[in-house]
Amino acid sequence: MKDLVYKFLDEHLGDEVVCKPNGMKEWYIICSKKNNQRILKFFVHTKRGVQQIRLFRDWSLCSKVQGYCGIDNEEDCANYIRDWFGDKHGLNKVSDVLKFFPQR
């Protein structure tokens, strides 16, 4: 199943992504440059000098993957997408997502 999901995501999303503000302070989205499909959104906040990052899946992408690959469980689908994204872009921990942060 993993190979099918990865192949679909490679073809549907491509290799390049863009990170842009999501319209709300401290919120950002990462989208495919190929078709502007949102892959994930994240929240970056500094509280008491500690940077906090929260990642959130994109349900519309999960839905597409579920439909194409025949995955019943949404959590499994989200995990495949997370793993594909991390593998594709060399992410090992949550804070690695900051490498996509828009230049200020």
N, C-alpha and C positions, 0 to 999 in steps of 0.2 A: 504494500500500500504506500509506503514511504516513497518509493521510486515514482509511482504514478503521481502522487501529490507534488513532488519536487519538479517533475517534468511539466506538469500543468502550470505551476507557479513560474518556472523559468520562461515558458512560452507566453503566458498571460502578462507577467509583470516585467520581464526582462531583467537586466543586470543593474541598471542605474536608478537611483532614487533621489528625491529632493525632500528637504525638510523645510517646512514653512509654518509660520504662526497660525494658530487655529482661530484667531479672532478674539480669543480671551487671553488676558495676561497669564503668562506662565504655561500656556498650553500650546503644543505643537503637533503637527501631523507629518508622517512620513508617507510619501506617495511615490508610485512608480512614475518615472519620466516617460515611459512608453505610452501609458494610457491614463495617467493621472488617478489610477485606482489607489485609494487609501489603503495602506498596509497596517498601520498602527497609529495610535496617538499617545502622547506622553505629556506628563506634567512635571515641571521642574520648579522646585521651591527651596529656598534657603531659610531654615528655621534655626535660630540660635547658633548660627555659624555653620550648620551642617546642611549640606545639599541633599535634598530628597528627590528621588525620581520614581514616578509611578508609570508603568506601561499599561496600555489598554488595547485589547484586540479590536479589529474592525469586523463587526458582525456581517456586513455585506460581503466582504471577502470570504469569510467563513462559509457563508451561504453558497457562494459560487463554487468553492472547493467541494463542499458537501454534495452539491448537485452533480458536479462533473465526476467526482471520484466515488460517489456512492457511500459516503461516510455517514453513519447514523448519529454518532455521538459528537456533539458540538465541542466538547472539551478536547477530545482526541484531535479534531480538525484544527482547533486553535493551537494545540501543541505542535502539530506538523508545521503549521505556518511559522510559529515562533522558531522552531528548530531550523527550518529552511532559511529564514531571514538571518539568523545568527550564523549559520554555516556559510551562507553566501557572502556575508559582509565581515566575517571574522569577529563576531561579538562573543565574548566569554562571560561578561557580567552586565548587569543592568546599566551601570554607568557608561559602558562602552557606546551606548546609543548617542551620547553627547558628541561623538565624532561627526555626526550629521547636523549638529546645531548650526543654524544660520549665522553667517558672519554679521557682526553688529558694527 
